[in-house]
C-alpha cells in the first residue's frame, strides 16, 4: 500500500556542487550517504527468511552429496566427511546471522525527490533524482521477477568523481537491480510506488 505523499523528501546535500550556466537547468548530482535514510515514505529491505532459504537449499544439496560419497569410506575418511559437514553448517549459521543483521537496513527507498540505492554492503548509499532516471522496468529472469532502474549517466557531470568503479560498472551494465521475490514488500507495492512518486519524470515499463 502506497503511503500518503509527504510533499518532499528529506534534505540531502550533494557530494559535489556545480554551478549551472545562466539560463540553463542545474546539472544533476549524485548524493552519497552512509546508509539509505530510514524516514523515506517507501523503503524496501531484503526478506531474511526468503533470502536464507536459498543458502539452506544449497547447503542441503552439499550435505546430500557428502553423505552419498561416504559409502565405502574408511574410518579416517568418514571423520573427515563429518568434519566437513559440521563445518559447512556452522559457517552457514554464522553467515546467516551476519546477513540478518545487515538486512535491517533498507536497500532501496523512493520518494518525491528520487531513489536511494544501497550498492552493496551497508555503509554506502547513493541517491538518484527522478530527472536522472531514464527507465524503470520489470524484468523476468531465472531467479524470478526483478526491478531494473536505468539511470541517465550522461546527465551527471560528477558521476566519475563521486561513484566508485564498481558502482559505475553496475549502473552502466545493468542498472539498479532488485529481486522482487527476496524483499519484504510485495512486487505490486514496489511497482506501484515508482510511478506514484516519480509523477511522470521517468519512463516506467512493465
Protein Blocks (a to p, Z undefined) as FASTA:
>chain_A
ZZddehiacddddfbdcdddehiacdddddddfbdcfkbfbdcdddfklmmmmmmmmmmm
mmmmmmmmmgopafklmmmmmmmmmmmmmmmmmmmmmmmmmmmpcfbdcdfkbccddfba
ghiacdddfklpfbdcddddfkopcddddddfklmmklmmmpcfklmmmmmmnopaddfk
lccbdfklmmmmmmmmnnopacceZZ
